[in-house]
Amino acid sequence: MIDGGEAIRKLALNLARYTGLAPLAKPFVGGIGAILMLHRVTATPEKPNSVNRHLNIAPAFLDRLIADMKGRGYTFVSLDEAIERIKLSGKGGQFATITADDAYRDNMTEALPVLEKHGAPITIYVAPGLIDGAADLWWDVVEDIVDTGSHVTLKTASGSAVIDCSTPGRKIQAIARLNAWLTLEVPEDEQGAALRELARMNGYKFGSGRTSTLMNWDELRTMAAHPLVTIGGHTVNHRNLKRLSESDARREIGDVRRILKDKLGGEPRHLAYPYGYASAVGCREVGFARDAGYISAVTTRHGVLRAEHAGFLHALPRISVNGRYQRVAHIRTMLSGVTTPLANAGKMVVTI
């Protein structure tokens, strides 16, 4: 099935590249640097044709990208140094810092050797609930449930429905329907129970899927001690903060600092908002992050960094390096800055 939105975005990237607009515009709109966002980095994904395959890039691509950026004058720095450079309006030249959400095990086994080769630091944002199993990588679980048979039974407040999963195209539609149900219709604090009931009704046994997807605490302690690695917070349970009450949202943002200090020995200074898009983080959540004492917080809004971001350190944009755009030329175009206003209704300084 063709993703129409993705096709349009790739067309825009190619037009900006082949017309010469991107390299011409970069000196004017390229900003002072960029925060790159990763999730999974593996050459051997469990499901190569997964609907979630966009979360993954190959280590070889990461290697090529870092080498290309270094060759084009980018200095790779830690997130702490990136924040200091933003405060200094980018003095010292263009810089980049790498971040990764969710603490996937392949960040350690496959991404870290690439980062060591280049001396490139990384910040890994950890949600303790995901590590302990109190919260789920629900997007993987939903896909696994759909893959178990030719149909899925869904029970909602308005009654039960049987969703056809008999073909690859129908499976994609079913996953989209279940994702919308779980993230829009089910209350955020009931998501885990609803997911388990969905699994039970459809004969899917929890723990039968991707049990080693994330790092465990011992592995995270090893990573936390690595000179290239910074551990950040990703809230306690990876919940959509906008869908929570003020007290619950504050606990998700604040308690993760205490938990990670207890588990790893250091209190995180940086936060990544789960999901990070407009319906998951706004002014309220940015204020909570600031109140909790973080020195920075990142969204998933698309954009390069500009000097003006010194006033918005708790609402920083990132450039997503993902499987949809696994070409160095595409990332070059994004780093030029021309796609920042295209993705944000004309805004050059992207916050929330």
PyMOL commands that set and color helices and strands:
alter all, ss='L'
color gray80, all
select helices_A, chain A and resi 4-18+21-29+53-55+59-71+79-87+106-118+128-132+138-147+168-185+188-201+217-224+241-243+246-264+283-291+307-311+323-325+328-335+339-343
alter helices_A, ss='H'
color red, helices_A
select strands_A, chain A and resi 33-38+40-41+56-57+75-76+95-101+122-126+151-156+159-164+229-233+270-272+296-302+316-320
alter strands_A, ss='S'
color yellow, strands_A
deselect
rebuild
show_as cartoon
